[in-house]
Amino acid sequence: MPAPYRLRIITREKVAYDGQVDSVMAPGSRGSLGIWAHHAALITALVPGRLWFREPGGNESSFRLQKGFLEVRQNVVTILTDELGKT
C-alpha cells in the first residue's frame, strides 16, 4: 500500500486542492512525471496536459493543466498553474 503524502494545487485565484494523495502523474516538460511518497526533491516546469492523482481509498481525480511548475519537497508536492480545468 503506497504511503500518503500532501498535494497542493494553486492557481492565480485559489487553492484548488490541498489534501492527501497516494500518487500523482503530471505532464512535465520532458515527459510524464510519476510522483510517489518520499520522492527526491525536485522543481520542474509543467506543460499543458492531464494532471492525475489518486487519494487514499482509491478515489481518482484528473484536471486539464496549463503550463506551470511542480515542486517536490519534504513529502509535499506543490503545483502552481495559471489555469486548471476539470476533465
Chimera marker file (.cmm) of the C-alpha trace (Angstrom):
<marker_set name="trace">
<marker id="1" x="0.000" y="0.000" z="0.000" r="1" g="1" b="0" radius="0.5"/>
<marker id="2" x="1.511" y="3.371" z="-1.011" r="1" g="1" b="0" radius="0.5"/>
<marker id="3" x="2.207" y="5.882" z="1.752" r="1" g="1" b="0" radius="0.5"/>
<marker id="4" x="0.100" y="9.069" z="1.513" r="1" g="1" b="0" radius="0.5"/>
<marker id="5" x="1.655" y="12.499" z="1.128" r="1" g="1" b="0" radius="0.5"/>
<marker id="6" x="0.351" y="16.057" z="0.670" r="1" g="1" b="0" radius="0.5"/>
<marker id="7" x="-0.606" y="17.571" z="-2.697" r="1" g="1" b="0" radius="0.5"/>
<marker id="8" x="-1.319" y="21.286" z="-3.102" r="1" g="1" b="0" radius="0.5"/>
<marker id="9" x="-2.594" y="22.711" z="-6.404" r="1" g="1" b="0" radius="0.5"/>
<marker id="10" x="-2.569" y="26.506" z="-6.505" r="1" g="1" b="0" radius="0.5"/>
<marker id="11" x="-3.960" y="28.717" z="-9.275" r="1" g="1" b="0" radius="0.5"/>
<marker id="12" x="-3.961" y="32.513" z="-9.538" r="1" g="1" b="0" radius="0.5"/>
<marker id="13" x="-7.403" y="32.650" z="-7.943" r="1" g="1" b="0" radius="0.5"/>
<marker id="14" x="-7.357" y="29.996" z="-5.235" r="1" g="1" b="0" radius="0.5"/>
<marker id="15" x="-6.019" y="26.823" z="-3.705" r="1" g="1" b="0" radius="0.5"/>
<marker id="16" x="-7.740" y="24.320" z="-5.988" r="1" g="1" b="0" radius="0.5"/>
<marker id="17" x="-6.741" y="21.240" z="-3.974" r="1" g="1" b="0" radius="0.5"/>
<marker id="18" x="-4.980" y="20.592" z="-0.672" r="1" g="1" b="0" radius="0.5"/>
<marker id="19" x="-5.104" y="17.030" z="0.572" r="1" g="1" b="0" radius="0.5"/>
<marker id="20" x="-3.518" y="13.622" z="0.943" r="1" g="1" b="0" radius="0.5"/>
<marker id="21" x="-2.726" y="11.501" z="-2.128" r="1" g="1" b="0" radius="0.5"/>
<marker id="22" x="-1.045" y="8.170" z="-2.877" r="1" g="1" b="0" radius="0.5"/>
<marker id="23" x="0.279" y="9.104" z="-6.327" r="1" g="1" b="0" radius="0.5"/>
<marker id="24" x="0.454" y="11.938" z="-8.859" r="1" g="1" b="0" radius="0.5"/>
<marker id="25" x="1.061" y="11.932" z="-12.620" r="1" g="1" b="0" radius="0.5"/>
<marker id="26" x="1.870" y="15.305" z="-14.184" r="1" g="1" b="0" radius="0.5"/>
<marker id="27" x="2.838" y="16.488" z="-17.687" r="1" g="1" b="0" radius="0.5"/>
<marker id="28" x="6.475" y="17.518" z="-17.338" r="1" g="1" b="0" radius="0.5"/>
<marker id="29" x="8.457" y="19.394" z="-19.959" r="1" g="1" b="0" radius="0.5"/>
<marker id="30" x="10.455" y="16.207" z="-20.669" r="1" g="1" b="0" radius="0.5"/>
<marker id="31" x="7.561" y="13.732" z="-20.410" r="1" g="1" b="0" radius="0.5"/>
<marker id="32" x="5.157" y="12.429" z="-17.780" r="1" g="1" b="0" radius="0.5"/>
<marker id="33" x="6.225" y="12.596" z="-14.152" r="1" g="1" b="0" radius="0.5"/>
<marker id="34" x="5.166" y="9.974" z="-11.634" r="1" g="1" b="0" radius="0.5"/>
<marker id="35" x="5.456" y="11.161" z="-8.042" r="1" g="1" b="0" radius="0.5"/>
<marker id="36" x="5.258" y="8.768" z="-5.077" r="1" g="1" b="0" radius="0.5"/>
<marker id="37" x="5.831" y="9.281" z="-1.352" r="1" g="1" b="0" radius="0.5"/>
<marker id="38" x="9.413" y="10.127" z="-0.325" r="1" g="1" b="0" radius="0.5"/>
<marker id="39" x="10.304" y="11.327" z="-3.841" r="1" g="1" b="0" radius="0.5"/>
<marker id="40" x="13.595" y="13.191" z="-4.155" r="1" g="1" b="0" radius="0.5"/>
<marker id="41" x="13.435" y="16.989" z="-4.042" r="1" g="1" b="0" radius="0.5"/>
<marker id="42" x="12.545" y="18.386" z="-7.456" r="1" g="1" b="0" radius="0.5"/>
<marker id="43" x="11.478" y="21.571" z="-9.237" r="1" g="1" b="0" radius="0.5"/>
<marker id="44" x="10.346" y="21.296" z="-12.848" r="1" g="1" b="0" radius="0.5"/>
<marker id="45" x="8.286" y="23.068" z="-15.481" r="1" g="1" b="0" radius="0.5"/>
<marker id="46" x="4.917" y="21.645" z="-16.475" r="1" g="1" b="0" radius="0.5"/>
<marker id="47" x="3.363" y="21.765" z="-19.942" r="1" g="1" b="0" radius="0.5"/>
<marker id="48" x="-0.308" y="21.673" z="-20.915" r="1" g="1" b="0" radius="0.5"/>
<marker id="49" x="-1.753" y="18.215" z="-20.371" r="1" g="1" b="0" radius="0.5"/>
<marker id="50" x="-3.567" y="15.950" z="-17.941" r="1" g="1" b="0" radius="0.5"/>
<marker id="51" x="-2.819" y="16.035" z="-14.223" r="1" g="1" b="0" radius="0.5"/>
<marker id="52" x="-3.973" y="12.880" z="-12.448" r="1" g="1" b="0" radius="0.5"/>
<marker id="53" x="-3.869" y="11.847" z="-8.777" r="1" g="1" b="0" radius="0.5"/>
<marker id="54" x="-5.230" y="9.126" z="-6.519" r="1" g="1" b="0" radius="0.5"/>
<marker id="55" x="-6.295" y="9.700" z="-2.916" r="1" g="1" b="0" radius="0.5"/>
<marker id="56" x="-6.003" y="7.103" z="-0.146" r="1" g="1" b="0" radius="0.5"/>
<marker id="57" x="-9.016" y="4.823" z="-0.517" r="1" g="1" b="0" radius="0.5"/>
<marker id="58" x="-8.762" y="4.775" z="-4.314" r="1" g="1" b="0" radius="0.5"/>
<marker id="59" x="-10.654" y="7.933" z="-5.389" r="1" g="1" b="0" radius="0.5"/>
<marker id="60" x="-9.069" y="9.232" z="-8.613" r="1" g="1" b="0" radius="0.5"/>
<marker id="61" x="-9.235" y="12.786" z="-9.993" r="1" g="1" b="0" radius="0.5"/>
<marker id="62" x="-7.880" y="14.441" z="-13.102" r="1" g="1" b="0" radius="0.5"/>
<marker id="63" x="-7.644" y="18.000" z="-14.393" r="1" g="1" b="0" radius="0.5"/>
<marker id="64" x="-6.625" y="19.782" z="-17.577" r="1" g="1" b="0" radius="0.5"/>
<marker id="65" x="-3.467" y="21.602" z="-16.614" r="1" g="1" b="0" radius="0.5"/>
<marker id="66" x="-1.996" y="24.605" z="-18.370" r="1" g="1" b="0" radius="0.5"/>
<marker id="67" x="1.684" y="25.369" z="-18.076" r="1" g="1" b="0" radius="0.5"/>
<marker id="68" x="3.090" y="25.793" z="-14.599" r="1" g="1" b="0" radius="0.5"/>
<marker id="69" x="5.610" y="24.467" z="-12.114" r="1" g="1" b="0" radius="0.5"/>
<marker id="70" x="5.831" y="21.461" z="-9.814" r="1" g="1" b="0" radius="0.5"/>
<marker id="71" x="7.910" y="21.277" z="-6.654" r="1" g="1" b="0" radius="0.5"/>
<marker id="72" x="8.537" y="18.223" z="-4.501" r="1" g="1" b="0" radius="0.5"/>
<marker id="73" x="9.973" y="18.941" z="-1.064" r="1" g="1" b="0" radius="0.5"/>
<marker id="74" x="9.771" y="17.015" z="2.201" r="1" g="1" b="0" radius="0.5"/>
<marker id="75" x="6.880" y="14.792" z="1.074" r="1" g="1" b="0" radius="0.5"/>
<marker id="76" x="4.809" y="17.742" z="-0.197" r="1" g="1" b="0" radius="0.5"/>
<marker id="77" x="4.033" y="18.225" z="-3.899" r="1" g="1" b="0" radius="0.5"/>
<marker id="78" x="3.082" y="21.787" z="-4.827" r="1" g="1" b="0" radius="0.5"/>
<marker id="79" x="1.765" y="22.617" z="-8.283" r="1" g="1" b="0" radius="0.5"/>
<marker id="80" x="1.500" y="26.254" z="-9.389" r="1" g="1" b="0" radius="0.5"/>
<marker id="81" x="-0.530" y="26.881" z="-12.539" r="1" g="1" b="0" radius="0.5"/>
<marker id="82" x="-2.377" y="29.771" z="-14.151" r="1" g="1" b="0" radius="0.5"/>
<marker id="83" x="-5.358" y="27.684" z="-15.200" r="1" g="1" b="0" radius="0.5"/>
<marker id="84" x="-6.888" y="24.351" z="-14.216" r="1" g="1" b="0" radius="0.5"/>
<marker id="85" x="-9.925" y="22.696" z="-15.785" r="1" g="1" b="0" radius="0.5"/>
<marker id="86" x="-11.883" y="19.553" z="-14.914" r="1" g="1" b="0" radius="0.5"/>
<marker id="87" x="-11.535" y="16.636" z="-17.356" r="1" g="1" b="0" radius="0.5"/>
<link id1="1" id2="2" r="1" g="1" b="0" radius="0.2"/>
<link id1="2" id2="3" r="1" g="1" b="0" radius="0.2"/>
<link id1="3" id2="4" r="1" g="1" b="0" radius="0.2"/>
<link id1="4" id2="5" r="1" g="1" b="0" radius="0.2"/>
<link id1="5" id2="6" r="1" g="1" b="0" radius="0.2"/>
<link id1="6" id2="7" r="1" g="1" b="0" radius="0.2"/>
<link id1="7" id2="8" r="1" g="1" b="0" radius="0.2"/>
<link id1="8" id2="9" r="1" g="1" b="0" radius="0.2"/>
<link id1="9" id2="10" r="1" g="1" b="0" radius="0.2"/>
<link id1="10" id2="11" r="1" g="1" b="0" radius="0.2"/>
<link id1="11" id2="12" r="1" g="1" b="0" radius="0.2"/>
<link id1="12" id2="13" r="1" g="1" b="0" radius="0.2"/>
<link id1="13" id2="14" r="1" g="1" b="0" radius="0.2"/>
<link id1="14" id2="15" r="1" g="1" b="0" radius="0.2"/>
<link id1="15" id2="16" r="1" g="1" b="0" radius="0.2"/>
<link id1="16" id2="17" r="1" g="1" b="0" radius="0.2"/>
<link id1="17" id2="18" r="1" g="1" b="0" radius="0.2"/>
<link id1="18" id2="19" r="1" g="1" b="0" radius="0.2"/>
<link id1="19" id2="20" r="1" g="1" b="0" radius="0.2"/>
<link id1="20" id2="21" r="1" g="1" b="0" radius="0.2"/>
<link id1="21" id2="22" r="1" g="1" b="0" radius="0.2"/>
<link id1="22" id2="23" r="1" g="1" b="0" radius="0.2"/>
<link id1="23" id2="24" r="1" g="1" b="0" radius="0.2"/>
<link id1="24" id2="25" r="1" g="1" b="0" radius="0.2"/>
<link id1="25" id2="26" r="1" g="1" b="0" radius="0.2"/>
<link id1="26" id2="27" r="1" g="1" b="0" radius="0.2"/>
<link id1="27" id2="28" r="1" g="1" b="0" radius="0.2"/>
<link id1="28" id2="29" r="1" g="1" b="0" radius="0.2"/>
<link id1="29" id2="30" r="1" g="1" b="0" radius="0.2"/>
<link id1="30" id2="31" r="1" g="1" b="0" radius="0.2"/>
<link id1="31" id2="32" r="1" g="1" b="0" radius="0.2"/>
<link id1="32" id2="33" r="1" g="1" b="0" radius="0.2"/>
<link id1="33" id2="34" r="1" g="1" b="0" radius="0.2"/>
<link id1="34" id2="35" r="1" g="1" b="0" radius="0.2"/>
<link id1="35" id2="36" r="1" g="1" b="0" radius="0.2"/>
<link id1="36" id2="37" r="1" g="1" b="0" radius="0.2"/>
<link id1="37" id2="38" r="1" g="1" b="0" radius="0.2"/>
<link id1="38" id2="39" r="1" g="1" b="0" radius="0.2"/>
<link id1="39" id2="40" r="1" g="1" b="0" radius="0.2"/>
<link id1="40" id2="41" r="1" g="1" b="0" radius="0.2"/>
<link id1="41" id2="42" r="1" g="1" b="0" radius="0.2"/>
<link id1="42" id2="43" r="1" g="1" b="0" radius="0.2"/>
<link id1="43" id2="44" r="1" g="1" b="0" radius="0.2"/>
<link id1="44" id2="45" r="1" g="1" b="0" radius="0.2"/>
<link id1="45" id2="46" r="1" g="1" b="0" radius="0.2"/>
<link id1="46" id2="47" r="1" g="1" b="0" radius="0.2"/>
<link id1="47" id2="48" r="1" g="1" b="0" radius="0.2"/>
<link id1="48" id2="49" r="1" g="1" b="0" radius="0.2"/>
<link id1="49" id2="50" r="1" g="1" b="0" radius="0.2"/>
<link id1="50" id2="51" r="1" g="1" b="0" radius="0.2"/>
<link id1="51" id2="52" r="1" g="1" b="0" radius="0.2"/>
<link id1="52" id2="53" r="1" g="1" b="0" radius="0.2"/>
<link id1="53" id2="54" r="1" g="1" b="0" radius="0.2"/>
<link id1="54" id2="55" r="1" g="1" b="0" radius="0.2"/>
<link id1="55" id2="56" r="1" g="1" b="0" radius="0.2"/>
<link id1="56" id2="57" r="1" g="1" b="0" radius="0.2"/>
<link id1="57" id2="58" r="1" g="1" b="0" radius="0.2"/>
<link id1="58" id2="59" r="1" g="1" b="0" radius="0.2"/>
<link id1="59" id2="60" r="1" g="1" b="0" radius="0.2"/>
<link id1="60" id2="61" r="1" g="1" b="0" radius="0.2"/>
<link id1="61" id2="62" r="1" g="1" b="0" radius="0.2"/>
<link id1="62" id2="63" r="1" g="1" b="0" radius="0.2"/>
<link id1="63" id2="64" r="1" g="1" b="0" radius="0.2"/>
<link id1="64" id2="65" r="1" g="1" b="0" radius="0.2"/>
<link id1="65" id2="66" r="1" g="1" b="0" radius="0.2"/>
<link id1="66" id2="67" r="1" g="1" b="0" radius="0.2"/>
<link id1="67" id2="68" r="1" g="1" b="0" radius="0.2"/>
<link id1="68" id2="69" r="1" g="1" b="0" radius="0.2"/>
<link id1="69" id2="70" r="1" g="1" b="0" radius="0.2"/>
<link id1="70" id2="71" r="1" g="1" b="0" radius="0.2"/>
<link id1="71" id2="72" r="1" g="1" b="0" radius="0.2"/>
<link id1="72" id2="73" r="1" g="1" b="0" radius="0.2"/>
<link id1="73" id2="74" r="1" g="1" b="0" radius="0.2"/>
<link id1="74" id2="75" r="1" g="1" b="0" radius="0.2"/>
<link id1="75" id2="76" r="1" g="1" b="0" radius="0.2"/>
<link id1="76" id2="77" r="1" g="1" b="0" radius="0.2"/>
<link id1="77" id2="78" r="1" g="1" b="0" radius="0.2"/>
<link id1="78" id2="79" r="1" g="1" b="0" radius="0.2"/>
<link id1="79" id2="80" r="1" g="1" b="0" radius="0.2"/>
<link id1="80" id2="81" r="1" g="1" b="0" radius="0.2"/>
<link id1="81" id2="82" r="1" g="1" b="0" radius="0.2"/>
<link id1="82" id2="83" r="1" g="1" b="0" radius="0.2"/>
<link id1="83" id2="84" r="1" g="1" b="0" radius="0.2"/>
<link id1="84" id2="85" r="1" g="1" b="0" radius="0.2"/>
<link id1="85" id2="86" r="1" g="1" b="0" radius="0.2"/>
<link id1="86" id2="87" r="1" g="1" b="0" radius="0.2"/>
</marker_set>
